[in-house]
């Protein structure tokens, strides 16, 4: 198991380098420059001022030289300083926003697992029933519905028409003056819509995948043998079938990490949540290369770690994978 883990860690290094190279090149191919907002919008900015800014940010050097300078800083865990007027370290800007994004994504994943697994199991056990057909319609709607459109509908319904939930931010204006228990309630009310929106698409796909796994498992011979021994249907389904059907789901959990992180850009921007997704969007619009690369690097690391956790968990559950590797 240790040798398997070491091999997986070593293969992550070239993958991470390749991801950073591709992201760095694509960012620099995008139109616009970080100096545009500081020079083109100012009537007093001269060509010399623009050139000084380019030299200050090392943007006058070739792309491969800029990448090597960024890698050297990254080797010392330094993500550089933002190109924005505040010039703050990228690590500090990300550290302020990362906890909110992690909390929302973790809550979304918990909601997906808690709802999708029972839905998939019941749909498989009651195949072609009314419940199965209803969940199938729900899955198709979940796959087809655009996230931003659903977010606007939820904001109009629960925020504008009914007035039940807030539609922007993560805290109310009077948050600091509320008692401790009301602060928790206020935070929870602000998280309901973003968490539901983040989990909706994954909930649809995950439940369908769980249903397919259960249908495959309950057709196996050992399930028939368990029923022939006189075991109750509950024991057969939840003790024998479900445990084996969950093994492939472990891999899907790891692969779903990048989807959740990517979706943060959409719902954090729509709901004005000060998370890493909103910071990424604002940084892309302003061509703040250090912040964009810092967020992409952290997202790549989290994605690779999620895949590694899925592989290790799968290898721990199925020894044949360790042997074959």
N, C-alpha and C positions, 0 to 999 in steps of 0.2 A: 504493500500500500504506500509506503514511503517513497519507493522508487517511482511509482506511478505519479505521485504528487509532484516529485521533483521534475519529471519529464514534462508534465503539464505546465509547471511554472516556467521552465526554460523555453517552451514554445510560445509563451505569452510575450516574451521580449521582442522577437522580430515582428510579431503581429502589432504590438504597440508602436514600434518604430514606423512600420508601414502605414498605420492609421494616421500618425502625426504628419508624415510626409505628404500624404494625399490631402489631408485637411489644410495644411499650410499652403500648398500650391493652389488649391481651389479657392481659398480665401483671397489670395493675391490676384487671382484671375478675375475676380468680381470687379465690376466697374466702380469707380470712385476711389477716394483716398482718405485716410484719416485727417489730412490737413484741409480738406475741402470745407468742413464746417467752420474752421478757424480762419480761413483766408477768403473764400468766395463770398461769405456772408458779411465780411467786413470791408467797407469801402476804403479803408486806410491800409489794407494789407497789400504789400508789394510782392513782386516776384522774388526779391531777395529774402523777404520774410518767409515765403513758402519754401524756398530752398533751405533756409536755416532750420525750419521745422522738419523737413525731410531728413536732414543730416542729424538732427537731434534724436529722431526716432529710428535712425539707421535705415530709413526707407530708400536712401540713395544708393544702397549697395545691392548687388544681385540677390535673387531670391535664395539661392543655395547658401550664400554667406549669411543672410538673415536667419535662415533655419539653423545653421551651425551655432550662431550666437545664442539663439533661443534654447538649443539643446544644452549648451554649456551652462546656461542659467538653470535649466531644468535639472541638471545633474546635481546641483546644490539645493534642490527643492525651492528654487526661486522662479516664480512664474512671471517676473518682471513687474513693471508699473503700467497702469492704465494710461492710454492716450487722452483720456478725458481731461478737462481743465483741472480737476482735483489732483490728478497724478498719483492716486493712492495705489498701494501694492495690490496686485491682482488677488493674492491669497486672502487679504483682508476683505475685499469686496465679495469674494465667493463665500468666505466663511460666514458672512452675515446672512447670506441667502440660502445656503445649502441645507441647513436644518429644516426650514419650511418645506422645501421640495422633498426631502427624505421622509418627513412625517406624512405628507400627503400620499406619496407613493407607497409607503409601508401600509397605511390604512387602506389604500385601494387594493393592494395585494391581499390583505387579510379579508376584505370584503369579497374579493373575487373567489378566493378559496372557500370561504364559509358558505357562499351561495352557489357557486358553480358545481362543486363536487356533489352536494345533494341533488341538484337539478339533473346533472348527468346520470347519476345512479338511478334515480326514480324514472327518468325517461327511458333508460335502458331496460329496467325491470318491467315497466309498463309500456313496452314498445307498441306503437300504433294506437295507443289510447288517446283520449281527448287531451290529457295532460301532455303527452308527448307531442301531439300536433300543435298545442298552444306554445310550448317551449320552442318548437321548430320555427314558428312564426316570429317569436321573440328574437331568435338568433338571426334570422334573415333581416329583421328590422335593425338589429344592432350592428350588423355588418354594413348595411346600406346607408344608415343615417350619418351625415357629416357631423363631426364633433362640434364645430363652431356653431352650426345651426341648432343643434340640440341645446347647447349652452345658452344661446339667445332665447330659446323657448322657455327653458327653465327659469331664466332671469325674469322674463316677462310674467310668467305664471306665479312663481313663488315670491318674487321680489317686488314686482310692480302691482300686479292685480290683487294678490292675496296679502302681500306685505308680511309674510311669515319669516322670510330669511333675508339676510343682507346679500347684496349682489356685487360687492367690491371690497377689496382689502382683506385683511386677516384679523383686524381688531376694530372696535368702534372708537369714536373720537374720545369718549369718556371712559375708556378702558382702565386707565390708571387710577380712576377715582372709584371704581367698583370694588365691592368686597371680593375676597378670594374665590368663593364659589361662583359668583356671578361672572368673574373673569373667565373661569373654565367654561361656563355655559356660553358666554359670548364667543369664545374661541371655537367651540364646537359648532355653533350656528353658522359661523363663517366658513367652516370646513365642510359642511354637509354637501353643498352643491359642487365644489371642486372635486371632492372625493367620489361622489356619485358619477360625475362626468368622466373622471379618470378611469373608473372601474367599468363603465358601461360596455365599451368595446371589448375589453378583455374578458368580461363576464360572459358575453355571447360566445366568443370563440372557445373559451376554456370549458364551458358546459358541454358544447358539442364534441369537443375532443374527449372529455370524460365519458360521454355517452358511447362514443365509438370504441373506446378501450373496454368499457364494461360489456358491450355486446360481444366483443371478441373473446373476453375471458369466460363469460358464462356459457359459451359454446364448447369449452374445453372438456376433455374427458374427466379430469379430476373433479370438476363441478358436478358432473353427472354421478360420479362415484360417491361424492359427499351426500348428494340427495338420496342415493340408493341406500346409504347407511342409516337413513332415517333422521338426519339432522334437520332442524327447523330451517325454513326458508330464510329467516333473519340471520341465522348463523352462517348459512351458505353464502349469502350475499355480502354481509358486512365483515365476516371474519376471513373467508377464503377468497372470494372474488374481488372485493374492494382492495385488499392489500396488494394483490398482484396487478390490478388495474392502475394503481397509483404510481407504479414504477416509471412508466413513460412520462407521467405528468411531471415528475421531478425535472426532467430535461426542459419541458415547456416553461416551467417556472424560471429557470435560468435564462432562457431565450426571450422571455417577456420583459426583462429588465430594460433593454434599450428602448422598447416601445413605450414604456411608462415614462422614461426620462424624456424621450422625444415629444410625447404628448404634453409634458409640463409646459413647453413653450406656448402651446395653444391656450390651455385653460388658465395659465397664470397671466397671460397677456389679456385675455378676455375679462377675467375677474379682478384684474389689477392686484395680483398677489405678489408681494415682494420676494419672489423666490428666484432660483437659479434660471428657470425658464424665461422669466421676464427680463432678467439681466442679460441673458444670451440674445434675446430679440433686440433689446436696446443697443447692445454692443455691435451686433451685425449692422443695424441701421446706421450707426455712427462710424463703422469701420474701425472699431477698437480692437485691433488684432491681438494684443496680449490677453485681453479678457476672453475673446472668442476662443483662442487656442487653449487657454487655461480651462475653460468649461468643457471644450471638446476632449481635452486630455483626461479630465476627471471622469467625464462620461464614458470614455473608452476604458479607463481602468475599472470603473464599476461594472461595465458590461462584461469585460473579460473575467472579473472576479465572480460575477453571477454565473457565467458559463463554467468556470472552474468549480464553483460550489455545486452546480448541477452534476458535473461529471464525477466529482468525488463522491457525492451522495449516491449517484447511480452505481458507481463502482463498489461502494460499501454495501449496497443492497444486492448487487449481482456480482459475485466473485469472478464469473466468466469474463467480464470486461477487463479486470486486472490481469488475468492470465493471458488474454489475447493481446493486450498492450505490451 
